Amino acid sequence: MPSKYVLQADFLTARPLSEVLGRENGFGLLRLLLAISVILAHANPLGMGTSDLGADWSHGQTGLGAVAVAGFFVLSGLLITRSGMRLSTARFLWSRAIRILPGLWACLLLTAFVLAPAVARHEHLLDGFWSHPQGPWEYVRANWSTGVNQWSISGLLAHNPHASSFNGSIWSLAYEALCYVVVAALAATGLLRRARWAVLGTVAVLYGYTVHLALDYPQLRAPGYAPTGLPDWRLPLLGTINMDMLIPLGLLFGLGAVAELYKTHIRMNGIAALVAFGILVGAVRFGGYLVIGIPALAYLLLWIAAFTPRPLTRIGSKVDLSYGVYIYAFPIQQTLTLWHVPVHGYAVYTGASVALSILAAFFSWYVVEKPALKLKNIGSSRTHRRPPVPHQPAGATVSAPRAAFEKSPRTEATRPEAADRW
């Protein structure tokens, strides 16, 4: 067990991200906590008919759910960029598709053909349920490719506080998929490896534009998805991409990507993490979330991932429930609301929501996601690119300190397993 002096040194010493963020990290724990945070945040609008948890406290800048989604995009930016640099373009896109789509398809099918009929029976709306122009078949067809083109099913849930929508959480998947496409394009053109400054420059432009948007608000209290006035994009498969959402999400994903590309230059320090936490809380409360809060959030998440205590790094390493929790929680919460569970209070409602979402996530992982991941390397004996080994003179050996560093589980940051979890 590390002595308190070693822990103090880890906390106070500034070390490169490439050194401290290894194979044993807190990504699995963070993703699960972020997914559960979305449930806690959604409990207010879905069950209580009030604003998102934290929205009033932040003066409308953001809420717990939006911060959790922001965290997902930061972590995804780092891991997906790492995967894009390691895999061929075709293999990268296949890996992303096999990770996201099977779980989504199962969720859509269960929602449309198990949950929705039960809701229709409860609401006495079975007549015309199957023939409705926005019926269950159309719901699956409209949403199968991550782009959400239909929220409701056969006019159900019309009297819920958040009326008609069966799964509002899956809106973010299209933006995530668009980021994957961008990473694939950058990798295919060689920019990801040979011109990482282009990624840094793009993130700088997005950040500058975000600051420009925030300057129009008193005390920089711009909402997390500040109106840009830019027209929406209509993309094949991904559907409608709203620029108000794409710009901040692209910035967040880009911050994670830059962290991966410049990981040898970014220093992680416990004092800096405490400062980042203070900046984040202060920005959310008093103003400047878009300007200083988002960068602080990105740094804080990466520090937590790097220095998560080792027993907790096992969470999500073998069984990753975060995706399942995220995609199943919303329909579960909507159904619990229909059955009047919120009348028993916030704690009972959120407790039931979390418990049932975790059960659904176990089903999703073991029945759908994990079996699908076995197809990741189908048709290829080479699962990933390996960087060329530098030529060494005959008889050359690696120094003992360097060999110890390379074998340390905390420093195996280039191992492929970490990039393929989500």
matplotlib code that plots the C-alpha trace (Angstrom):
import matplotlib.pyplot as plt

x = [0.0, 1.5, 2.7, 1.2, 4.5, 4.1, 0.5, 1.5, 4.2, 1.6, -0.7, 1.9, 4.2, 3.3, 3.7, 2.9, -0.6, 1.2, 2.9, 0.1, -2.9, -2.3, -4.2, -5.6, -7.6, -10.9, -12.6, -15.1, -16.0, -16.4, -18.6, -20.9, -21.1, -21.8, -24.6, -26.2, -25.8, -28.0, -30.7, -30.5, -30.8, -33.7, -35.7, -36.8, -38.2, -39.4, -40.9, -41.4, -42.2, -39.5, -36.2, -33.1, -31.2, -28.8, -30.3, -31.7, -28.5, -26.4, -28.8, -29.7, -26.2, -26.3, -27.5, -26.2, -27.4, -25.7, -22.5, -22.6, -23.0, -20.1, -18.0, -18.9, -17.7, -14.4, -13.6, -14.8, -12.6, -9.5, -10.3, -11.7, -8.7, -6.4, -8.4, -8.3, -4.6, -4.2, -6.6, -7.1, -9.9, -12.2, -11.4, -12.0, -15.4, -16.4, -15.3, -17.3, -20.4, -20.2, -19.9, -22.9, -25.4, -26.3, -27.1, -29.1, -31.0, -31.9, -33.1, -35.3, -36.8, -37.5, -39.0, -41.2, -42.4, -42.3, -42.5, -44.7, -47.4, -47.4, -47.8, -50.6, -52.4, -52.1, -53.4, -56.2, -54.8, -54.2, -56.8, -54.9, -51.6, -50.0, -51.5, -50.6, -48.5, -45.9, -46.3, -43.6, -42.3, -41.9, -40.2, -37.5, -37.1, -36.8, -34.1, -32.0, -28.9, -28.4, -30.2, -33.5, -36.4, -39.3, -39.6, -43.1, -44.8, -48.5, -49.3, -48.5, -47.2, -49.1, -49.9, -46.4, -44.6, -42.1, -44.9, -44.7, -41.0, -39.9, -36.1, -34.8, -31.3, -30.4, -30.2, -26.5, -25.6, -25.7, -23.3, -21.0, -21.2, -20.4, -17.3, -16.3, -16.6, -14.3, -11.7, -11.8, -11.3, -8.4, -6.8, -7.3, -5.7, -2.8, -3.6, -4.1, -0.5, 1.4, -0.4, -1.9, -1.6, -4.6, -6.7, -5.4, -6.2, -9.7, -10.3, -8.9, -11.3, -14.3, -13.2, -12.9, -16.3, -17.7, -16.2, -17.7, -21.1, -20.7, -19.7, -23.3, -24.6, -24.3, -21.6, -20.8, -23.9, -24.4, -26.4, -24.4, -26.0, -26.0, -28.0, -25.6, -28.1, -26.4, -28.7, -29.0, -27.3, -29.3, -26.9, -27.5, -28.1, -27.4, -30.5, -30.7, -27.5, -28.2, -25.3, -26.2, -25.4, -22.6, -20.3, -20.0, -20.0, -17.4, -15.3, -15.6, -14.7, -11.9, -10.5, -10.3, -8.6, -6.0, -5.3, -4.5, -2.4, -0.4, -0.4, 3.4, 3.1, 0.1, 1.0, -1.3, -1.1, -3.3, -3.2, -4.2, -7.1, -8.3, -8.1, -10.0, -12.7, -13.0, -13.1, -15.8, -18.1, -17.5, -18.2, -21.4, -22.7, -21.6, -21.0, -18.5, -19.3, -18.7, -15.5, -13.6, -15.9, -15.6, -11.8, -11.7, -14.2, -12.0, -8.8, -10.6, -12.0, -8.6, -7.0, -9.6, -9.2, -5.5, -5.5, -8.5, -7.5, -6.6, -9.5, -11.9, -10.2, -11.7, -15.2, -16.0, -12.9, -14.7, -18.4, -19.1, -22.7, -22.4, -23.8, -26.7, -27.6, -27.5, -29.8, -32.3, -32.7, -35.0, -37.7, -37.6, -38.1, -40.9, -42.7, -42.2, -43.7, -46.7, -47.1, -47.1, -43.9, -42.8, -45.6, -43.5, -40.8, -37.6, -35.5, -37.8, -38.2, -34.5, -33.6, -36.1, -34.8, -31.2, -31.8, -33.9, -31.5, -28.6, -30.6, -31.3, -27.6, -26.6, -29.0, -27.6, -24.0, -24.3, -26.9, -26.1, -23.0, -20.4, -21.4, -21.3, -17.8, -16.6, -17.2, -14.9, -12.0, -13.9, -12.2, -8.8, -5.9, -4.4, -6.5, -4.6, -1.6, 1.5, 4.0, 7.3, 9.9, 12.9, 16.1, 18.5, 22.1, 22.8, 23.1, 21.4, 19.3, 16.7, 17.9, 16.4, 14.5, 13.0, 12.1, 10.3, 8.5, 7.3, 6.0, 4.1, 0.3, -0.2, 1.9, 0.5, -1.5, -1.1, -2.6, -5.6, -8.0, -8.7, -9.8, -12.3, -14.5, -17.1]
y = [0.0, 3.4, 5.5, 8.9, 10.4, 8.8, 9.9, 13.5, 13.4, 12.2, 15.0, 17.8, 16.9, 18.0, 15.1, 14.6, 13.2, 10.5, 9.3, 9.3, 8.2, 4.5, 1.4, 1.3, 4.5, 5.9, 6.2, 3.4, 4.8, 8.3, 7.2, 5.3, 8.3, 10.6, 8.3, 8.2, 11.9, 12.2, 10.2, 12.4, 15.5, 14.2, 13.2, 16.8, 17.5, 14.0, 13.2, 16.4, 18.7, 21.2, 22.4, 20.3, 19.8, 22.7, 24.9, 27.5, 27.4, 28.2, 31.0, 29.0, 28.4, 24.6, 21.8, 18.5, 16.6, 19.0, 18.9, 15.1, 15.0, 17.5, 15.1, 12.2, 14.2, 15.2, 11.5, 10.3, 12.9, 11.5, 7.8, 8.0, 10.1, 7.4, 4.7, 6.7, 7.0, 3.3, 1.7, 1.9, 4.1, 1.2, -0.7, 2.4, 3.1, -0.6, -0.5, 2.6, 1.2, -2.1, -0.4, 2.0, 0.6, -2.9, -1.4, 1.3, -1.1, -3.3, -0.3, 0.9, -2.5, -3.0, 0.5, 0.1, -3.5, -4.2, -0.9, 1.1, -1.6, -1.8, 1.9, 1.8, -0.8, 1.3, 4.4, 2.4, 3.4, 0.0, 0.7, 2.1, 1.7, -0.5, 1.4, 4.9, 6.9, 7.4, 3.8, 1.4, 0.3, 3.9, 4.7, 2.1, 3.0, 6.7, 6.4, 3.3, 5.3, 7.5, 10.5, 11.0, 11.7, 10.6, 11.1, 9.7, 6.4, 6.3, 9.5, 7.9, 9.7, 12.8, 13.6, 13.2, 16.4, 15.8, 14.9, 12.2, 11.6, 8.0, 8.5, 12.1, 11.0, 9.5, 12.9, 13.1, 10.0, 11.7, 14.4, 11.7, 9.8, 13.0, 13.5, 9.9, 10.8, 13.8, 11.8, 9.1, 11.8, 13.4, 10.0, 9.0, 12.2, 11.8, 15.1, 13.3, 12.1, 14.6, 17.8, 17.8, 21.5, 21.5, 19.9, 22.4, 25.3, 24.0, 23.7, 27.2, 28.6, 26.8, 28.2, 31.7, 31.5, 30.2, 33.2, 35.5, 34.0, 34.4, 38.0, 38.9, 37.8, 39.7, 38.3, 35.8, 33.7, 32.2, 29.0, 25.9, 25.7, 29.4, 30.4, 30.9, 32.0, 29.4, 27.2, 23.5, 20.8, 17.9, 15.0, 11.5, 9.0, 11.5, 13.6, 17.2, 18.6, 21.8, 24.2, 25.6, 22.1, 21.1, 23.9, 23.3, 19.6, 19.8, 22.0, 19.5, 16.5, 18.6, 19.3, 15.6, 15.0, 17.7, 16.1, 12.9, 14.5, 16.7, 14.3, 14.6, 18.3, 18.6, 18.5, 17.0, 18.3, 17.9, 21.6, 22.5, 20.0, 21.7, 25.1, 23.6, 22.4, 25.8, 27.5, 25.1, 25.6, 29.3, 29.6, 27.5, 29.6, 33.1, 33.1, 32.1, 28.4, 28.4, 30.5, 29.0, 26.3, 24.0, 23.9, 23.5, 20.5, 18.9, 19.2, 18.0, 14.9, 13.9, 14.3, 12.2, 9.5, 9.5, 9.4, 7.2, 4.8, 1.5, -0.6, 1.8, 1.5, -2.0, -0.5, -0.6, -2.5, -5.8, -4.8, -1.4, -0.4, 3.3, 3.1, 0.9, 3.1, 6.2, 4.9, 3.0, 5.5, 8.0, 5.5, 3.9, 7.3, 8.2, 4.9, 5.3, 8.7, 7.3, 4.8, 7.8, 6.7, 10.4, 11.0, 9.1, 11.7, 12.4, 9.9, 7.0, 8.0, 8.4, 5.3, 3.2, 4.9, 4.1, 0.5, -0.3, 1.4, -0.6, -3.8, -2.8, -2.0, -5.5, -7.0, -4.6, -5.5, -9.3, -9.9, -7.3, -5.1, -7.7, -10.3, -7.5, -6.4, -9.9, -9.0, -6.0, -7.7, -9.9, -10.4, -9.1, -10.8, -7.4, -5.7, -2.4, -0.5, -0.6, 2.3, 1.2, 0.1, 2.4, 0.7, -0.2, -1.3, -4.9, -5.7, -2.5, -2.8, -0.6, 1.0, -0.4, 2.8, 3.0, -0.7, -0.3, 2.8, 0.9, -2.0, 0.1, -0.5, 3.2, 4.2, 1.9, 4.7, 3.4, 0.0, -0.6, -1.9, 1.5, 3.1, 0.4, 0.5, 3.1]
z = [0.0, -0.9, 2.0, 2.7, 1.5, -1.9, -2.1, -1.2, -3.9, -6.5, -5.4, -5.4, -8.3, -11.8, -14.1, -17.8, -18.6, -20.7, -17.6, -15.1, -17.3, -17.7, -18.4, -14.8, -14.8, -13.7, -17.0, -16.3, -12.9, -14.3, -17.2, -14.8, -12.4, -15.3, -16.6, -13.1, -12.8, -15.9, -14.1, -11.0, -13.2, -15.3, -12.3, -11.9, -15.3, -16.0, -12.6, -10.8, -13.6, -12.5, -14.1, -14.5, -11.3, -10.8, -13.6, -11.2, -9.1, -12.2, -13.3, -16.4, -17.6, -17.2, -15.1, -13.7, -16.8, -19.2, -17.2, -17.3, -21.1, -21.3, -19.3, -21.6, -24.6, -23.0, -22.1, -25.5, -27.3, -25.6, -26.0, -29.6, -30.8, -29.3, -31.2, -34.4, -34.3, -33.6, -36.1, -39.9, -40.9, -41.9, -38.7, -36.6, -38.1, -37.7, -34.1, -33.4, -35.1, -33.3, -30.0, -30.4, -32.8, -31.4, -28.0, -29.5, -31.7, -28.8, -26.8, -29.7, -30.2, -26.5, -26.2, -29.3, -28.9, -25.1, -23.2, -25.5, -25.7, -21.9, -21.7, -24.3, -22.3, -19.2, -20.9, -22.7, -26.1, -27.6, -30.3, -33.3, -31.5, -34.3, -37.2, -35.9, -38.4, -35.6, -34.4, -33.1, -36.5, -37.6, -34.3, -34.9, -38.6, -37.9, -35.2, -36.0, -37.3, -34.1, -35.7, -33.8, -36.2, -34.0, -30.3, -29.6, -30.2, -31.2, -29.1, -25.8, -22.6, -23.6, -20.0, -18.6, -17.5, -20.4, -22.8, -25.5, -25.7, -24.9, -25.0, -24.9, -23.9, -27.3, -28.9, -28.1, -30.1, -33.4, -32.2, -30.9, -34.2, -36.1, -33.9, -34.8, -38.5, -38.1, -36.2, -39.0, -41.7, -39.8, -39.3, -43.0, -44.2, -41.8, -40.0, -36.7, -36.6, -38.7, -38.2, -34.7, -34.6, -37.0, -34.3, -31.7, -34.0, -34.6, -30.9, -30.4, -33.0, -31.4, -28.0, -29.4, -30.9, -27.6, -25.8, -28.4, -27.7, -23.9, -24.1, -25.1, -21.7, -18.4, -16.2, -19.0, -17.9, -21.4, -21.4, -22.2, -25.6, -26.4, -29.5, -32.5, -35.2, -37.5, -39.6, -38.7, -40.7, -42.2, -42.5, -43.9, -41.1, -38.4, -39.1, -37.9, -36.3, -34.3, -34.4, -30.9, -29.6, -32.0, -31.2, -27.4, -27.8, -30.5, -28.2, -25.4, -27.6, -29.0, -25.6, -25.0, -28.4, -27.7, -24.3, -26.1, -28.8, -26.4, -23.5, -23.1, -22.6, -20.4, -16.7, -14.1, -10.6, -7.6, -6.7, -10.2, -10.0, -6.8, -8.6, -11.6, -9.2, -7.6, -11.0, -12.2, -9.2, -9.2, -13.0, -12.7, -9.8, -10.7, -14.5, -17.1, -17.4, -21.2, -20.9, -17.9, -16.6, -19.5, -19.7, -15.9, -16.2, -18.8, -16.7, -13.5, -15.2, -16.7, -13.3, -11.6, -14.3, -13.8, -10.0, -9.3, -6.4, -7.9, -6.4, -8.1, -11.5, -11.8, -12.2, -15.9, -16.8, -17.5, -17.3, -18.7, -17.7, -18.5, -22.1, -21.0, -18.1, -20.3, -23.1, -20.9, -18.1, -19.9, -21.0, -17.5, -15.8, -18.2, -17.4, -13.6, -13.9, -15.8, -12.9, -10.4, -8.6, -8.2, -5.7, -3.2, -3.4, -5.2, -3.3, -4.1, -7.7, -8.4, -6.4, -8.5, -11.7, -10.9, -9.8, -12.9, -15.2, -13.8, -14.3, -17.9, -18.4, -17.2, -19.7, -22.4, -21.6, -21.4, -24.0, -26.6, -26.1, -25.0, -27.7, -30.3, -29.3, -30.2, -33.8, -33.5, -35.2, -37.6, -40.9, -39.7, -38.0, -37.2, -34.6, -34.5, -35.8, -33.9, -34.2, -35.7, -33.2, -33.3, -34.6, -31.8, -32.3, -31.7, -28.0, -26.9, -23.8, -22.2, -19.0, -15.8, -14.8, -18.3, -18.3, -15.0, -16.2, -19.4, -17.3, -14.8, -15.2, -14.5, -17.5, -20.2, -21.7, -25.3, -24.7, -27.0, -24.4, -22.8, -26.0, -26.9, -23.8, -25.1]

ax = plt.figure().add_subplot(projection="3d")
ax.plot(x, y, z, "-o")
ax.set_aspect("equal")
plt.show()
